[in-house]
Every structure is written in C-alpha cells, then in structure tokens.
Amino acid sequence: MDYDLYNREERYYCAHLFRLLHEWISHTGHHEKFVRFLNKSGASIGQEYPSSIRIYFEVALIRDAYFARKPNVNDWLDKLTKQIAKQEKKSSFRLYSELPEVLRDPKRTHPTRILWRARKEDIYLSEDESVVYRKLQEMFNAKPDLAVITHRQIIVYEAKFTQKFDPDQLERTCKIAEVWSMLLYCDLGFQKPPEVITAKIGLRKSRPEISWEQLSLMAQETYEINDRTCVALQNAVKLADC
C-alpha cells in the first residue's frame, strides 16, 4: 500500500503548507489566496502587502535567540524571566543573573536544566522560582508549528491532524508569541512590538480558524491535480473521513 495514502503525521502536512504559502507569496496570480489564508487566521490584511513577508516552520525562536547571544546571555535571560514572571503573576524570584553561579553558567547548565541542576546540587528555589524556571524550560523546548510575519503582525499557528487541540499547549503558544513580540521583535524585522495573533489549523470537525479541508481546496486552485502537495492534502481529507 502506498504510504502517501495513510501518512497521518501533521508535520508532513505542515511542510506541504509551508510550500503552498511560499507559492502564494512568490507568484502574483496567487496573492489573493495568501490574503484569504491570513484573513481566515484573523489577520487584518488587504490585497496589498510587502514582499518581505517571512514564513517559519517549527519555530524555535527562543532557543535559537539564546544560542545567537552566547556567551553574553545574562541580559537576555533576565528579560525573559521577567516576562515569564509577569505572565505567571509571580513576584518572589531571582533573575537569571542572580542565580547561583552553577545555575547561570552556560558551560555547565543549559536553561532547560536549571531545575534539574538545582535539585542535583541541593540548591533551594522558591515556589515562584520553580514556576518561572519551569515555564522557561517549556518555552525553550516548544516549537510552534508555523509563523507568518507581516509588516505589522506576528501570526502563530498550532496545527493538529489526528490529535485534539490541547488548551495548555495553546496557552503556552500564546505566551511564547508574546515573548517574541515583546523581546525579540527586532530579530523579526520590527521597529516596535507588533500585534500578535494565534490561530489553529486542523480538521473541520475541530472548528479551527483554518481547516485542512479548506487548504486542500485552495491547493487544487494553485497546482495541477497530480502535484504532490495537492495529493497530500487530498489524502488528508480522505483520512479524516475514515
């Protein structure tokens, strides 16, 4: 049996979507489809938009920003811990630069290992600190499925195919997008914090902002019927009906 007929991996479909979006922004005849896609996402964009739109797939921006700033990470991680503490409504915590040296030395402890290292070294962290640094760890490990950067908006997508949307994951995605907007907007080409929108991509029955069924039809408007992206998204719709 042909694997294309039973592939149920959402990243596979997201990869085809990544290609489809670039097709729409690269060819004038398909611009209208990209506008439709963004409008369905809740983005307020008209027919005109800059050619500098950025599209990212499985976006590990916080993790990569840390590596780009090494070894001088204290200022960046202090800002990040402040933002997380604000999101979680925590006040009794030390900034990253105020932690014991073993916890803030990048050569010995990666930010995702701060809680582990503290337990190993028998270093006390307050309840608020445990929450802040656990959330920091989650942000480093998370990779939103897709992001579209326009001239004034960040639109971040979580995609599901067979699985249900997880409210905790969606909340984390919103908080990650807020960090991007407040602390990393320059890295994304903005001069000031942009508007942030989060949206879901899933099967129609899960009531997302954008459905795979809609995307399959839009792919057929873009490519020949035997194109691999067309075939993949058509098969996704067929699997959804099984």
C-alpha positions as CSV (number, residue, x, y, z in Angstrom):
1,M,0.0,0.0,0.0
2,D,1.3,3.5,-0.9
3,Y,2.5,5.4,2.3
4,D,1.0,8.6,0.9
5,L,-2.4,7.1,1.3
6,Y,-2.1,6.6,5.1
7,N,0.5,9.1,6.3
8,R,-1.0,10.7,9.4
9,E,1.9,12.9,10.5
10,E,0.8,16.5,11.0
11,R,4.3,17.8,10.3
12,Y,4.1,16.3,6.9
13,Y,1.1,18.3,6.1
14,C,2.6,21.4,7.6
15,A,5.6,21.0,5.4
16,H,3.3,21.0,2.3
17,L,1.5,24.1,3.7
18,F,4.9,25.8,4.1
19,R,5.5,25.2,0.4
20,L,2.0,26.3,-0.5
21,L,2.3,29.6,1.4
22,H,5.6,30.4,-0.4
23,E,3.9,29.6,-3.7
24,W,1.2,32.2,-2.9
25,I,3.6,35.0,-1.9
26,S,6.0,34.3,-4.8
27,H,3.5,34.5,-7.7
28,T,1.3,37.5,-8.3
29,G,-1.5,35.4,-9.6
30,H,-1.8,33.6,-6.2
31,H,-1.6,36.6,-3.9
32,E,-5.3,36.6,-3.3
33,K,-5.1,33.1,-1.8
34,F,-2.5,34.2,0.7
35,V,-4.7,37.1,1.7
36,R,-7.6,34.7,2.2
37,F,-5.4,32.5,4.4
38,L,-4.4,35.4,6.6
39,N,-7.9,36.8,6.8
40,K,-9.2,33.4,8.0
41,S,-6.5,33.5,10.6
42,G,-7.9,36.7,12.0
43,A,-5.2,38.9,10.5
44,S,-6.5,42.2,9.1
45,I,-4.6,42.4,5.8
46,G,-5.7,43.8,2.5
47,Q,-4.8,42.9,-1.1
48,E,-1.5,44.8,-0.8
49,Y,1.3,43.6,1.4
50,P,5.1,43.8,1.4
51,S,7.3,41.2,-0.4
52,S,9.3,40.9,2.8
53,I,6.8,38.6,4.5
54,R,8.6,35.9,6.5
55,I,7.2,32.3,7.0
56,Y,8.8,30.0,9.5
57,F,8.2,26.3,10.1
58,E,8.6,24.6,13.6
59,V,9.8,27.9,15.1
60,A,12.4,27.5,17.9
61,L,13.0,31.3,18.1
62,I,13.6,31.5,21.9
63,R,16.1,28.6,21.8
64,D,17.9,30.0,18.8
65,A,18.0,33.5,20.2
66,Y,19.8,32.1,23.3
67,F,22.5,30.4,21.2
68,A,22.8,33.6,19.0
69,R,23.6,35.6,22.1
70,K,26.0,33.3,23.8
71,P,28.1,33.7,25.8
72,N,26.6,37.1,26.9
73,V,23.1,35.7,27.8
74,N,22.5,37.3,31.2
75,D,20.7,40.4,29.9
76,W,18.5,38.4,27.5
77,L,17.6,35.7,30.1
78,D,16.9,38.4,32.8
79,K,14.4,40.0,30.4
80,L,12.9,36.6,29.6
81,T,12.5,35.6,33.3
82,K,10.8,39.0,34.0
83,Q,8.4,38.5,31.1
84,I,7.6,34.9,32.3
85,A,7.1,36.1,35.9
86,K,4.7,38.8,34.6
87,Q,2.7,36.2,32.6
88,E,2.6,33.8,35.6
89,K,1.9,36.5,38.1
90,K,4.9,35.6,40.2
91,S,7.0,38.1,42.2
92,S,9.2,36.2,44.6
93,F,12.0,35.1,42.2
94,R,15.6,35.8,41.3
95,L,16.6,36.9,37.9
96,Y,18.7,34.5,35.9
97,S,21.8,36.7,36.6
98,E,21.1,36.5,40.3
99,L,21.0,32.7,40.5
100,P,24.0,30.7,42.0
101,E,26.8,30.6,39.5
102,V,26.4,26.9,38.7
103,L,22.8,27.5,37.6
104,R,23.7,30.5,35.4
105,D,26.9,29.3,33.8
106,P,26.0,28.3,30.2
107,K,29.0,25.9,30.1
108,R,27.6,23.9,33.0
109,T,23.9,24.4,32.9
110,H,21.6,24.9,29.9
111,P,18.5,27.0,30.7
112,T,16.3,23.9,30.3
113,R,18.3,22.1,33.0
114,I,18.2,24.8,35.7
115,L,15.6,22.9,37.8
116,W,17.4,19.6,37.4
117,R,20.8,21.2,38.3
118,A,19.2,22.9,41.4
119,R,17.9,19.5,42.6
120,K,21.2,17.8,41.9
121,E,23.2,20.5,43.7
122,D,20.6,20.8,46.6
123,I,20.1,24.5,45.8
124,Y,16.8,25.9,47.1
125,L,14.5,27.6,44.7
126,S,11.3,29.3,45.9
127,E,7.9,28.2,44.8
128,D,7.7,31.2,42.4
129,E,11.2,30.5,41.1
130,S,10.3,26.9,40.4
131,V,7.3,28.0,38.3
132,V,9.3,30.7,36.4
133,Y,12.1,28.4,35.5
134,R,9.8,25.5,34.6
135,K,7.9,27.8,32.2
136,L,11.3,29.0,30.8
137,Q,12.2,25.4,30.2
138,E,8.9,24.7,28.4
139,M,9.4,27.8,26.2
140,F,12.9,26.6,25.2
141,N,11.5,23.2,24.3
142,A,8.4,24.3,22.5
143,K,8.3,24.9,18.7
144,P,5.1,26.4,17.3
145,D,4.2,24.7,14.1
146,L,4.1,27.8,11.8
147,A,4.6,31.5,12.0
148,V,3.9,34.2,9.4
149,I,5.5,37.6,9.9
150,T,3.8,40.5,8.1
151,H,4.7,44.2,8.2
152,R,2.8,44.7,11.5
153,Q,1.7,41.3,12.8
154,I,3.0,38.0,14.1
155,I,0.6,35.2,13.3
156,V,1.5,32.0,15.1
157,Y,-0.2,28.7,14.3
158,E,-0.7,25.4,16.1
159,A,-1.6,22.6,13.8
160,K,-3.3,19.2,14.6
161,F,-4.4,16.4,12.4
162,T,-5.5,13.4,14.3
163,Q,-5.0,14.8,17.8
164,K,-7.2,17.2,19.7
165,F,-6.0,20.7,20.5
166,D,-4.5,20.9,24.0
167,P,-5.7,24.0,25.9
168,D,-2.4,24.1,27.9
169,Q,-0.4,23.9,24.7
170,L,-2.4,26.7,23.1
171,E,-2.0,28.9,26.2
172,R,1.8,28.2,26.1
173,T,1.9,29.2,22.4
174,C,0.1,32.5,23.2
175,K,2.7,33.3,25.9
176,I,5.6,32.3,23.6
177,A,4.2,34.6,20.9
178,E,4.0,37.4,23.4
179,V,7.7,36.9,24.3
180,W,8.6,37.1,20.6
181,S,6.6,40.3,20.3
182,M,8.0,42.0,23.4
183,L,11.6,40.8,23.5
184,L,12.5,39.6,20.0
185,Y,10.7,41.9,17.7
186,C,13.9,43.3,16.3
187,D,15.0,39.8,15.4
188,L,11.9,39.6,13.3
189,G,12.4,42.8,11.5
190,F,10.1,45.1,13.5
191,Q,11.0,48.5,15.0
192,K,8.5,48.2,17.8
193,P,6.4,45.4,19.4
194,P,3.9,44.1,16.8
195,E,0.4,42.8,17.2
196,V,0.2,39.1,17.9
197,I,-2.4,36.7,16.6
198,T,-2.6,32.9,17.3
199,A,-4.7,30.6,15.2
200,K,-5.4,26.9,14.9
201,I,-5.1,24.7,11.8
202,G,-7.0,21.4,12.0
203,L,-9.7,19.2,10.6
204,R,-13.1,21.0,10.1
205,K,-14.7,18.9,12.9
206,S,-12.3,20.5,15.5
207,R,-13.5,24.0,14.5
208,P,-10.2,25.7,13.8
209,E,-9.7,29.0,12.2
210,I,-8.3,27.2,9.1
211,S,-9.1,23.6,8.2
212,W,-7.2,21.1,6.2
213,E,-10.3,20.7,4.1
214,Q,-10.1,24.4,3.1
215,L,-6.4,24.1,2.4
216,S,-6.9,21.1,0.2
217,L,-9.4,23.0,-2.0
218,M,-7.0,26.0,-2.1
219,A,-4.1,23.8,-3.2
220,Q,-6.3,22.5,-6.0
221,E,-6.8,26.1,-7.1
222,T,-3.0,26.5,-7.1
223,Y,-1.5,23.3,-8.6
224,E,-2.2,20.6,-11.1
225,I,-4.3,17.8,-9.6
226,N,-1.3,15.4,-9.6
227,D,1.0,17.8,-7.8
228,R,2.5,16.2,-4.6
229,T,1.0,18.9,-2.3
230,C,-2.4,18.5,-3.9
231,V,-2.2,14.8,-3.5
232,A,-1.0,15.0,0.1
233,L,-3.8,17.4,1.2
234,Q,-6.5,15.4,-0.7
235,N,-5.3,12.3,1.1
236,A,-5.5,14.1,4.4
237,V,-9.2,14.9,3.8
238,K,-9.9,11.3,2.8
239,L,-8.2,10.1,6.0
240,A,-10.3,12.5,8.0
241,D,-13.5,10.9,6.7
242,C,-12.4,7.4,7.6
